[in-house]
Amino acid sequence: MIKITLKDGLVKEYEKGISIKEVAENISQGLARVALVGKVNDEVKDLDYKLQDNCNLSILTFKDEEGKSTFRHTSSHILAQAVEKLFPDVKLAIGPAIENGFYYDFDMEGSFSLEDLDKIEKEMEKIVKEDLPMERFELSKEEALWLMKDEPYKVELINDLPEGEILSFYKQGDFTDLCAGPHVTSTGKIKAFKLTSVAGAYWRGSEKNKMLQRIYGTSFEKKSELEEHLNMLEEAKKRDHNKLGRELELFTTVDIIGQGLPLLMPKGAKIVQTLQRFVEDEEEKRGYLLTKTPFMAKSDLYKVSGHWDHYKEDMFIIGNDQDDELALRPMTCPFQFYIYKSKSRSYRDLPLRYNETSTLFRNESSGEMHGLIRVRQFTISEAHLICMPEQLEEEFKGVVDLINFMMRTLGIQEDVTYRFSKWNPNNKEKYIDNPKAWEASQATMRNILDHLKLDYTEAEGEAAFYGPKLDIQFKNVHGKEDTIITVQIDFALPDRFDMTYIDSDGQKKRPIVIHRTSIGCYERTLAMLIEKYAGAFPTWLAPVQVKVIPITDRHKEYAQRVSDKLIANGIRVDIDSRAEKIGYKIREAQLEKIPYMLVVGDKEAEDGTVAVRSRGEGDQGVKSIDEFIKEIVQDIEEKRI
């Protein structure tokens, strides 16, 4: 007999060799019906997996993340089987579950069309109705290579595995795929699914490899859940910053200029300018000192910092002369360090907080770039705090306080999560190889985060090459998570740049550096705000805060006087003097998502008033110009959401 400890702590005894499915049936038939996989200790296993030893066991359903992931992984196999049936010459690559769905990559002549997706879905429905069992089997590497001899991508994956490795496969009807699993028991479990899109994807994520076709899909236990999700996707499309940003004339892209190099149009540039001024003013209040440093430097600088060794592939190198090789800067820290080193520093000078609105350049791969989220040239609210070790925690807390203030002001604090990003000790190429320093700095950061009582997750392999990070994460409307703000503790660069200060005991010592952004990359922040507010920005951020609408041509002069008075009070104004009907003009202003519309006619001109319409509240009646100005100025100054 073996002892199995269930999720609720109950311990039950069973015959050795009992399957997870049989345990589920023993607990309850209801649980057995919804069970998808089991978690044995820390490993997720098929329901057919036989238990041989004492263990902890959780029966997982679609409500569990691992259950959901398994369900969608099986969906990707059904997709691959359907595609192989309809397109016999296709070559299979990989097909994992992802957040909110799944995909499969295919190599095929020509491209999948929307009509093809409909055909594939119908074929998938047949496979589901057949309720084919998902049968797992194992082969040696040699046997696996023979079985997959006509699938070059599978052969490559198999050849990358160590000698003597046993490989697992899953078979459903006449379809077999190389797969570690686990899977649900049969194709009939996948009741509700939808193929959502086709995109290009480089094999293994490298643009050096062939471009494959990736079919995305999603699946749920119930059709009602699928419909709810698809409705959410439709809403996401409406909020997509790529779509809205162009419709609202905030930014555009042009092929001849280059990928990842967006053009901010006047309205988008005005939002970014408003944010930059707000950030710089707030940072000045908090003791930051503004710097302005070059956009490029000799390679020698980046060799000292370590970027040349750890980051060169992501940098833009200019010039062929090895004696004067230049690179566009990917960050400003080395430049600000030399400002620090421009004279001798005392412990009385610390902490020093250098900030800069920095334009940076990173050579992102073409497959990674997306709208304003990931670009090759961007501007960031960057700063470096240089302090003594005993000042580190207080300075770190001050940084987090500033970031939280920024997020509250933007109205996004409830939408973000915190991630403690650590190094991967096995990746010697990506990180500075100093395990002792890494462990010490990570322990320091963890203590600070715990003292701040932040609710954070941990992620190995996401640190900067010189130190651990606190990443503030934000999900876009499609559910993809991006880092918008980072705070890093740097144990390495002060030593590399020989940064010192004279302590109270008269001895030279090394400072510690905190790298941080306060509002992140302005382009990415703009994208996030477009999606957050569906283009209807708070009044203080709106590129046009008021639209003045004269009823007829004879009211244009009064409309101009109203506009001049608003501008004199720092309000951003536009006049719609077109020869169009008043209702049309109001609808146009609403589509532009302008916070306030002021309609002026004979009565308003005679009385010195304006008829106010609010984007959120509609008709607000007639007000004097001064009354309206007082209200909107207060709205702007308080940065109301």
Beta strands, then each sheet from edge to edge (+ up, - down):
strand 1: 2-6
strand 2: 11-14
strand 3: 37-40
strand 4: 43-45
strand 5: 55-60
strand 6: 91-92
strand 7: 97-98
strand 8: 101-107
strand 9: 135-139
strand 10: 167-172
strand 11: 175-178
strand 12: 192-202
strand 13: 211-220
strand 14: 251-252
strand 15: 263-264
strand 16: 289-290
strand 17: 296-298
strand 18: 317-318
strand 19: 326-328
strand 20: 352-361
strand 21: 377-387
strand 22: 416-422
strand 23: 456-460
strand 24: 469-475
strand 25: 481-490
strand 26: 501-502
strand 27: 508-509
strand 28: 512-521
strand 29: 546-550
strand 30: 573-575
strand 31: 596-600
strand 32: 609-614
strand 33: 618-624
sheet 1: 2+ 1- 5- 3+ 4-
sheet 2: 6+ 8- 7+
sheet 3: 6+ 8- 13+ 12-
sheet 4: 9+ 10- 11+
sheet 5: 14+ 15-
sheet 6: 16+ 20+ 21- 28+ 25- 24+ 22- 23-
sheet 7: 17+ 19- 18+
sheet 8: 26+ 27-
sheet 9: 30+ 29+ 31+ 32- 33+
end
